Amino acid sequence: MRIKKQHWLIYGSLILASIVVLYPFFFMIINSFKTGAEIMHTPNALPTDWSFRGYIEVFNSINLGRIFLNTIFIATSVTVLNCLFSSMVAFAIVKTNMPGREFWLKLILSSMMIPAILFTIPVYMMMYDWNWINTYRVLIIPGSISAYNIFLLVQFMKQIDNAYLEAARIDGASEFRIFFKVVLPMLRPALATVGILTFMGAWNDFMGPLLYIRDDSMLTLQMALFKFQSDVPGGKLEQLWAMTTMIAVPVVFVFFFLQKNFIKAFTGVGVK
């Protein structure tokens, strides 16, 4: 009987936590199907008359297809490059005889102590001097490696048994072949975690496009959402909530698709 009570307590806590976490998402979706006036007056109630006006006006106001393609291209490119380069650095630090491995790791981690905002002006000047302003590469290349992701992959790579690597070296495999054929398959849970975090960061990036993008043809979703800001109270609330919903839903799907590997990366059961 005591065990059953404990189970009820656990289930009740989980249900309560789920409600707290899911309510903002539910709040966002129901408001995306309201008119601006109804959002202002009854934001927490269900729509009295379900309206698709916000979604329709979003499609009529901007080239949403091109904006989605821009964002998907940038977020996917950043994610792939970050997973590749960060894992290569982690491999070099943990599984090779590179001189000064501990020094380089400490140097990389020390960069996390400096607020990123301090690099805004120097990085902008570099991008300007290189003629990268208003190009895709200005949003992709700077985000192609991350100190935090290197740290995460270093911790996970330490769990990989060196016997696998030594066996491959005895068979004559090069370091690149060992990395791509032996190490990367074992890193899938950690790479899924890095991929989720990186994709979410690139998908929701606002400062990058705000600083560097000039042409409407290169707009991302966050910048498109910014265009629906209005000085008139309730003026474009339908579009704001509809656009917010469309931005959030793909990220949620990406997380649910990779959540098993995400959990494995933090429980340490990904390497066998």
Contacts in CASP RR format, 6 or more apart in sequence:
PFRMAT RR
TARGET T0000
AUTHOR 0000-0000-0000
METHOD contacts of the structure
MODEL  1
MRIKKQHWLIYGSLILASIVVLYPFFFMIINSFKTGAEIMHTPNALPTDW
SFRGYIEVFNSINLGRIFLNTIFIATSVTVLNCLFSSMVAFAIVKTNMPG
REFWLKLILSSMMIPAILFTIPVYMMMYDWNWINTYRVLIIPGSISAYNI
FLLVQFMKQIDNAYLEAARIDGASEFRIFFKVVLPMLRPALATVGILTFM
GAWNDFMGPLLYIRDDSMLTLQMALFKFQSDVPGGKLEQLWAMTTMIAVP
VVFVFFFLQKNFIKAFTGVGVK
25 248 0 8 1.000
25 252 0 8 1.000
27 43 0 8 1.000
27 44 0 8 1.000
28 241 0 8 1.000
28 244 0 8 1.000
28 245 0 8 1.000
28 248 0 8 1.000
29 245 0 8 1.000
30 46 0 8 1.000
30 47 0 8 1.000
31 39 0 8 1.000
31 43 0 8 1.000
31 237 0 8 1.000
31 241 0 8 1.000
32 54 0 8 1.000
32 55 0 8 1.000
32 238 0 8 1.000
32 241 0 8 1.000
32 242 0 8 1.000
32 244 0 8 1.000
32 245 0 8 1.000
33 47 0 8 1.000
33 50 0 8 1.000
33 51 0 8 1.000
33 52 0 8 1.000
34 47 0 8 1.000
34 51 0 8 1.000
34 238 0 8 1.000
34 241 0 8 1.000
35 49 0 8 1.000
35 51 0 8 1.000
35 53 0 8 1.000
35 238 0 8 1.000
36 234 0 8 1.000
36 235 0 8 1.000
36 237 0 8 1.000
36 238 0 8 1.000
37 234 0 8 1.000
38 47 0 8 1.000
38 48 0 8 1.000
39 234 0 8 1.000
39 237 0 8 1.000
39 238 0 8 1.000
39 241 0 8 1.000
40 233 0 8 1.000
40 234 0 8 1.000
40 237 0 8 1.000
42 48 0 8 1.000
51 238 0 8 1.000
53 238 0 8 1.000
54 238 0 8 1.000
54 239 0 8 1.000
54 241 0 8 1.000
54 242 0 8 1.000
55 242 0 8 1.000
55 246 0 8 1.000
57 238 0 8 1.000
57 239 0 8 1.000
57 242 0 8 1.000
58 64 0 8 1.000
58 228 0 8 1.000
58 239 0 8 1.000
58 242 0 8 1.000
58 243 0 8 1.000
58 246 0 8 1.000
61 227 0 8 1.000
61 228 0 8 1.000
61 239 0 8 1.000
62 219 0 8 1.000
62 224 0 8 1.000
62 227 0 8 1.000
63 216 0 8 1.000
63 217 0 8 1.000
64 224 0 8 1.000
64 246 0 8 1.000
66 217 0 8 1.000
66 219 0 8 1.000
67 219 0 8 1.000
67 220 0 8 1.000
67 221 0 8 1.000
67 224 0 8 1.000
68 221 0 8 1.000
70 218 0 8 1.000
70 219 0 8 1.000
70 220 0 8 1.000
71 203 0 8 1.000
71 220 0 8 1.000
71 221 0 8 1.000
73 136 0 8 1.000
74 136 0 8 1.000
74 139 0 8 1.000
74 140 0 8 1.000
74 202 0 8 1.000
74 205 0 8 1.000
74 220 0 8 1.000
75 199 0 8 1.000
75 201 0 8 1.000
75 202 0 8 1.000
75 203 0 8 1.000
76 199 0 8 1.000
77 136 0 8 1.000
77 140 0 8 1.000
78 139 0 8 1.000
78 140 0 8 1.000
78 143 0 8 1.000
78 144 0 8 1.000
78 198 0 8 1.000
78 199 0 8 1.000
78 202 0 8 1.000
79 195 0 8 1.000
79 198 0 8 1.000
79 199 0 8 1.000
79 202 0 8 1.000
81 140 0 8 1.000
81 141 0 8 1.000
81 143 0 8 1.000
81 144 0 8 1.000
81 145 0 8 1.000
82 143 0 8 1.000
82 144 0 8 1.000
82 145 0 8 1.000
82 146 0 8 1.000
82 149 0 8 1.000
82 194 0 8 1.000
82 195 0 8 1.000
82 198 0 8 1.000
83 149 0 8 1.000
83 191 0 8 1.000
83 194 0 8 1.000
83 195 0 8 1.000
83 198 0 8 1.000
85 144 0 8 1.000
85 145 0 8 1.000
86 145 0 8 1.000
86 146 0 8 1.000
86 149 0 8 1.000
86 150 0 8 1.000
86 153 0 8 1.000
86 194 0 8 1.000
87 153 0 8 1.000
87 157 0 8 1.000
87 179 0 8 1.000
87 183 0 8 1.000
87 184 0 8 1.000
87 187 0 8 1.000
87 191 0 8 1.000
87 194 0 8 1.000
88 179 0 8 1.000
89 108 0 8 1.000
89 145 0 8 1.000
89 150 0 8 1.000
89 153 0 8 1.000
90 150 0 8 1.000
90 153 0 8 1.000
90 154 0 8 1.000
90 156 0 8 1.000
90 157 0 8 1.000
91 157 0 8 1.000
91 179 0 8 1.000
91 183 0 8 1.000
92 98 0 8 1.000
92 101 0 8 1.000
93 101 0 8 1.000
93 104 0 8 1.000
93 105 0 8 1.000
93 150 0 8 1.000
93 154 0 8 1.000
94 101 0 8 1.000
94 154 0 8 1.000
94 157 0 8 1.000
94 158 0 8 1.000
95 157 0 8 1.000
95 160 0 8 1.000
95 162 0 8 1.000
95 165 0 8 1.000
95 183 0 8 1.000
96 175 0 8 1.000
98 104 0 8 1.000
105 150 0 8 1.000
105 154 0 8 1.000
108 147 0 8 1.000
108 150 0 8 1.000
108 151 0 8 1.000
109 147 0 8 1.000
109 151 0 8 1.000
111 147 0 8 1.000
112 147 0 8 1.000
112 148 0 8 1.000
112 151 0 8 1.000
120 207 0 8 1.000
120 211 0 8 1.000
123 142 0 8 1.000
124 211 0 8 1.000
124 212 0 8 1.000
127 133 0 8 1.000
127 138 0 8 1.000
127 142 0 8 1.000
127 212 0 8 1.000
132 138 0 8 1.000
132 141 0 8 1.000
132 212 0 8 1.000
133 212 0 8 1.000
133 214 0 8 1.000
134 212 0 8 1.000
134 213 0 8 1.000
134 214 0 8 1.000
134 215 0 8 1.000
134 218 0 8 1.000
135 212 0 8 1.000
136 218 0 8 1.000
138 208 0 8 1.000
138 212 0 8 1.000
139 202 0 8 1.000
139 205 0 8 1.000
139 208 0 8 1.000
139 209 0 8 1.000
139 212 0 8 1.000
139 213 0 8 1.000
139 220 0 8 1.000
143 202 0 8 1.000
146 194 0 8 1.000
146 198 0 8 1.000
148 197 0 8 1.000
149 194 0 8 1.000
149 197 0 8 1.000
149 198 0 8 1.000
152 190 0 8 1.000
152 193 0 8 1.000
152 194 0 8 1.000
152 265 0 8 1.000
153 187 0 8 1.000
153 190 0 8 1.000
153 191 0 8 1.000
153 194 0 8 1.000
156 187 0 8 1.000
156 189 0 8 1.000
156 190 0 8 1.000
156 265 0 8 1.000
156 268 0 8 1.000
156 271 0 8 1.000
157 183 0 8 1.000
157 187 0 8 1.000
157 190 0 8 1.000
159 268 0 8 1.000
159 270 0 8 1.000
159 271 0 8 1.000
160 183 0 8 1.000
160 186 0 8 1.000
160 187 0 8 1.000
160 271 0 8 1.000
161 271 0 8 1.000
164 182 0 8 1.000
164 186 0 8 1.000
165 178 0 8 1.000
165 182 0 8 1.000
165 183 0 8 1.000
168 177 0 8 1.000
168 178 0 8 1.000
168 181 0 8 1.000
168 182 0 8 1.000
169 178 0 8 1.000
173 181 0 8 1.000
173 182 0 8 1.000
184 191 0 8 1.000
186 270 0 8 1.000
186 271 0 8 1.000
188 261 0 8 1.000
188 270 0 8 1.000
189 261 0 8 1.000
189 262 0 8 1.000
189 264 0 8 1.000
189 265 0 8 1.000
189 268 0 8 1.000
189 269 0 8 1.000
189 270 0 8 1.000
190 265 0 8 1.000
190 270 0 8 1.000
191 261 0 8 1.000
192 258 0 8 1.000
192 261 0 8 1.000
192 262 0 8 1.000
192 264 0 8 1.000
192 265 0 8 1.000
193 261 0 8 1.000
193 262 0 8 1.000
193 265 0 8 1.000
193 266 0 8 1.000
195 258 0 8 1.000
196 254 0 8 1.000
196 255 0 8 1.000
196 258 0 8 1.000
196 262 0 8 1.000
199 251 0 8 1.000
199 254 0 8 1.000
200 251 0 8 1.000
200 254 0 8 1.000
200 255 0 8 1.000
203 221 0 8 1.000
203 247 0 8 1.000
203 250 0 8 1.000
203 251 0 8 1.000
204 222 0 8 1.000
204 247 0 8 1.000
204 251 0 8 1.000
205 220 0 8 1.000
205 222 0 8 1.000
206 222 0 8 1.000
206 223 0 8 1.000
206 226 0 8 1.000
209 218 0 8 1.000
209 219 0 8 1.000
209 220 0 8 1.000
209 222 0 8 1.000
209 223 0 8 1.000
210 223 0 8 1.000
210 226 0 8 1.000
213 219 0 8 1.000
213 220 0 8 1.000
213 223 0 8 1.000
219 227 0 8 1.000
221 243 0 8 1.000
221 246 0 8 1.000
221 247 0 8 1.000
222 247 0 8 1.000
224 243 0 8 1.000
225 240 0 8 1.000
225 243 0 8 1.000
225 244 0 8 1.000
225 247 0 8 1.000
228 236 0 8 1.000
228 239 0 8 1.000
228 240 0 8 1.000
228 243 0 8 1.000
229 236 0 8 1.000
229 240 0 8 1.000
230 236 0 8 1.000
255 262 0 8 1.000
264 270 0 8 1.000
END
